Amino acid sequence: MDQLLASVVIPTRNRPRAIMRCLDALAEQALQPGSFEVIVVDDGSEPALALDPTRWSSKFAVKLIHQENTGPAGARNRGVAEALGEFLAFTDDDCLPTPTWLETLVAALRDHPEALVGGSTFNGLKNDLFAQTSQLIVDLVYSHFNRDQANSYFFASNNMALRRDHYLDSRGFDSDFGSPAAEDREFCDRWRMQNRPLIWEKAARIEHRHAQSLGGFIRLHWRYGQGAFLYQAKRKARASGTMAEDLGFHRSLPKAVWVALSDHSLGRRLQLLSALMLWQLANAMGFLWAACRQHFTRR
């Protein structure tokens, strides 16, 4: 059998409705039906995820893999082990790829076969304060680190693609990141160490639909803070960089936030500013907690 053009790998856990919506969106892709497959890795859902592959069989084959919970890094690696496509594309279960998403990523990889290609994300929950804040954070990060689209620094793992053989050469995602945290930052860092480009293809768009409560928002960025500590420790161990780049981003935030919020009403601006301060606090506390845990573990 000829090799498939692409494999889309999606980790999921305890979100059956979300993964169904994601797969329905993938069924609208502009690529020729049958030219790509979708691999769903059920990372320890309770109860185990059940899917009917015939729902999408006219568009693509679905492989459903069940495993004990390892976190999304390990789940993606497991999915890639089952993948048959020349190209790999990653997204998450709470994302809805637009119809030209996969086609755009594949075209970019054909033009730049050595690259890691990342796309763009937009928030699909306009009235959810914390979903809007999370999207604002992503926009700020991308604007700062990816100013040169042809020489970018970071892509989120919910919208990236690369050749499968290059993924394997790079040893995939680091499964030491046992929860959604900074595994994508660490992967991009190792990719840069191999002197391979990161190219931001803005036209490869996904809609992010992640409803968040106050507590969920704080826990999310607490985990990101812990992940940031592990990421910095790994960078230090392999001498791939320091925290200077990240600190430069945080120093740039006051001006960047001022510009980003200029089109909002005063009330919404105050809400977003409050949520951004919670983000910074939760992230810092998660980082410090991880640092203290490591310190006392080594004593």
Secondary structure as UniProt FT lines:
FT   STRAND          4..12
FT   HELIX           16..26
FT   TURN            27..28
FT   TURN            33..34
FT   STRAND          36..43
FT   HELIX           53..55
FT   TURN            57..59
FT   STRAND          61..67
FT   HELIX           72..81
FT   STRAND          85..90
FT   TURN            93..94
FT   STRAND          95..97
FT   TURN            99..100
FT   HELIX           101..111
FT   TURN            113..114
FT   STRAND          116..123
FT   TURN            126..127
FT   HELIX           129..145
FT   HELIX           149..151
FT   TURN            157..158
FT   STRAND          160..163
FT   HELIX           164..169
FT   TURN            170..171
FT   TURN            175..176
FT   HELIX           183..193
FT   TURN            194..195
FT   STRAND          198..208
FT   HELIX           214..238
FT   HELIX           244..260
FT   TURN            261..263
FT   HELIX           266..298
//
